[in-house]
Amino acid sequence: MSLRKTLYPKVEPIVTRIVSFLTSQGISPVQLTLAGAALSLLTGVIYAKGYLFLGGILLFVAGAADLLDGPLARSTGKSSPFGAFLDSTVDRYSDFFVFAGLATHFARAGEAFWFFVMLGIILGAFAVSYTKARAENFIKDCGVGIFGRSERILLLIVGTLVTPLLKLALLVLLIGTHATALQRILHTKKTLAETPRN
């Protein structure tokens, strides 16, 4: 079970109140999705300048927007396949903004090893998303693995708010994202092998 599915029931009453407020203000799910992406871009810029704690706070707000756009769409009757597609696509841009900002920070600091770690994390994050999207053309569900987007963002928030933990968090992200992508590949292979062919 993903962190998002585990955490959401615990914060659902708060989410419901916030969604009601957003609805009363006429804010649409698409606006919220794009606002989250804009905040992610700003987070990346702030990370690049070396303000990691401030970036962590902004990333928390951007993550909250990502948590709210789905419930807002459902509560306003605006949930649609295209909306889900747009949200997923914008998430990929948001991931790049954030991780590229940190990569730039390490490049500016002359820390080549950690710059390449960030490139590896970017690759891993996109591999996690791609394997799921591609696999679900052939199998019903491929959401296996513990390093989905919510887990990546939460770990990065913790790492940048508690900066002594940052490099450990990045190593966990590097290994975890690629392990999750591999897990999804193996899950798809296993599921396809067990599926009777017509």
C-alpha positions in Angstrom: 0.0 0.0 0.0 1.4 3.4 -0.9 2.0 6.2 1.6 -0.7 8.3 -0.1 -3.3 5.6 0.5 -2.1 5.0 4.1 -1.9 8.7 5.0 -5.0 10.0 3.3 -7.6 8.4 5.6 -5.9 10.0 8.6 -6.0 13.5 7.2 -9.3 13.2 5.3 -11.3 15.4 7.7 -8.8 18.2 7.2 -8.7 17.6 3.4 -12.5 17.8 3.3 -12.6 21.2 5.0 -9.9 22.6 2.8 -11.6 21.3 -0.3 -14.9 22.9 0.8 -13.0 26.2 1.2 -11.4 25.9 -2.2 -14.7 25.1 -3.8 -16.3 28.2 -2.2 -13.6 30.3 -3.7 -14.2 28.9 -7.2 -10.8 27.3 -7.5 -10.8 24.5 -10.1 -8.7 21.3 -9.9 -6.7 22.3 -12.9 -5.8 25.7 -11.3 -4.7 23.8 -8.2 -2.6 21.4 -10.3 -0.9 24.2 -12.1 -0.4 26.1 -8.9 1.4 23.1 -7.4 3.6 22.9 -10.5 4.4 26.7 -10.2 5.3 26.1 -6.5 7.5 23.2 -7.5 9.3 25.4 -10.0 9.9 28.0 -7.4 11.1 25.3 -5.0 13.6 24.2 -7.6 14.9 27.8 -8.0 15.2 28.2 -4.2 17.0 24.8 -3.9 19.4 25.9 -6.7 20.3 29.0 -4.7 21.1 26.9 -1.7 18.1 27.8 0.6 17.3 24.2 1.4 15.1 24.7 4.5 13.0 27.3 2.7 12.8 25.0 -0.3 11.6 22.2 2.0 8.7 24.4 3.3 7.7 25.3 -0.2 7.9 21.7 -1.3 5.5 20.8 1.6 3.0 23.3 0.3 3.4 22.1 -3.3 2.9 18.5 -2.1 -0.3 19.6 -0.3 -1.6 21.0 -3.5 -0.9 17.7 -5.2 -2.8 15.9 -2.4 -5.8 18.2 -2.8 -6.4 18.4 -6.5 -7.9 14.9 -6.8 -10.4 15.3 -3.9 -11.3 18.7 -5.3 -12.0 17.2 -8.7 -14.2 14.6 -7.2 -16.1 16.9 -4.9 -16.9 19.4 -7.7 -17.8 16.7 -10.2 -14.9 17.6 -12.4 -13.1 14.3 -12.2 -12.2 13.0 -15.7 -9.7 10.8 -17.4 -8.2 13.9 -19.0 -7.8 15.5 -15.6 -6.0 12.5 -14.3 -3.8 12.4 -17.3 -3.0 16.1 -17.0 -2.2 15.8 -13.3 0.1 12.9 -13.9 1.9 14.7 -16.7 2.3 17.9 -14.7 3.7 15.8 -11.8 6.6 14.8 -14.1 7.4 18.4 -14.7 7.2 19.2 -11.0 9.5 16.3 -10.2 12.1 17.6 -12.7 11.9 21.2 -11.4 12.6 20.1 -7.8 15.3 17.6 -8.5 17.0 19.7 -11.1 17.1 22.6 -8.6 19.0 20.4 -6.1 21.3 19.1 -8.9 22.1 22.8 -9.7 22.8 23.4 -6.0 25.4 20.7 -5.9 26.9 21.7 -9.2 27.3 25.3 -7.9 28.9 23.9 -4.8 31.4 21.9 -6.8 30.0 18.6 -5.4 30.2 16.5 -8.6 29.4 13.2 -6.9 26.1 14.5 -5.5 25.3 16.2 -8.8 25.4 12.8 -10.5 23.4 11.3 -7.6 20.7 13.8 -8.5 20.8 12.9 -12.1 20.4 9.2 -11.1 17.4 10.2 -8.9 15.8 12.1 -11.8 16.3 9.0 -14.0 14.9 6.7 -11.3 11.9 8.9 -10.7 11.0 8.9 -14.3 11.6 5.2 -14.6 9.2 4.6 -11.7 6.5 6.6 -13.5 7.1 5.2 -16.9 7.1 1.5 -15.9 3.7 2.0 -14.2 2.2 3.9 -17.1 3.5 1.5 -19.7 2.7 -1.7 -17.8 -0.9 -0.7 -17.3 -1.4 -0.9 -21.0 -1.0 -4.7 -20.5 -2.0 -5.4 -16.9 -4.6 -3.9 -14.6 -2.4 -2.4 -11.9 1.3 -1.8 -11.5 1.4 0.4 -8.5 3.8 -1.9 -6.6 6.9 -0.6 -4.8 7.5 1.8 -1.9 9.0 4.7 -3.8 6.0 6.3 -5.6 5.8 10.0 -5.9 4.4 10.7 -2.5 7.2 8.8 -0.8 9.9 10.6 -2.8 8.5 14.0 -2.0 8.1 13.3 1.7 11.6 12.0 2.0 13.0 15.0 0.2 11.0 17.4 2.4 12.5 15.7 5.5 16.0 15.8 4.0 15.9 19.5 3.2 14.2 20.5 6.5 16.7 18.5 8.5 19.7 19.2 6.3 22.1 16.8 8.2 19.9 14.0 6.8 19.8 15.3 3.2 22.6 13.2 1.7 21.4 10.0 3.4 17.9 10.8 2.1 19.3 11.3 -1.4 21.2 7.9 -1.4 18.0 6.2 -0.2 16.1 7.9 -3.1 18.7 6.9 -5.6 18.5 3.2 -4.6 14.8 3.2 -3.8 13.6 4.7 -7.1 15.6 2.3 -9.3 14.6 -0.7 -7.0 11.0 0.3 -7.4 11.3 0.5 -11.2 12.9 -2.9 -11.2 10.1 -4.2 -8.9 7.5 -3.0 -11.4 9.3 -4.6 -14.3 9.4 -7.9 -12.5 5.8 -7.6 -11.4 4.7 -6.9 -14.9 6.7 -9.9 -16.2 5.2 -12.2 -13.6 1.6 -11.0 -14.1 1.9 -11.3 -17.9 3.3 -14.8 -17.6 0.3 -15.8 -15.3 -2.3 -14.3 -17.6 -3.9 -16.8 -20.0 -3.5 -15.9 -23.6 -6.6 -15.8 -25.9 
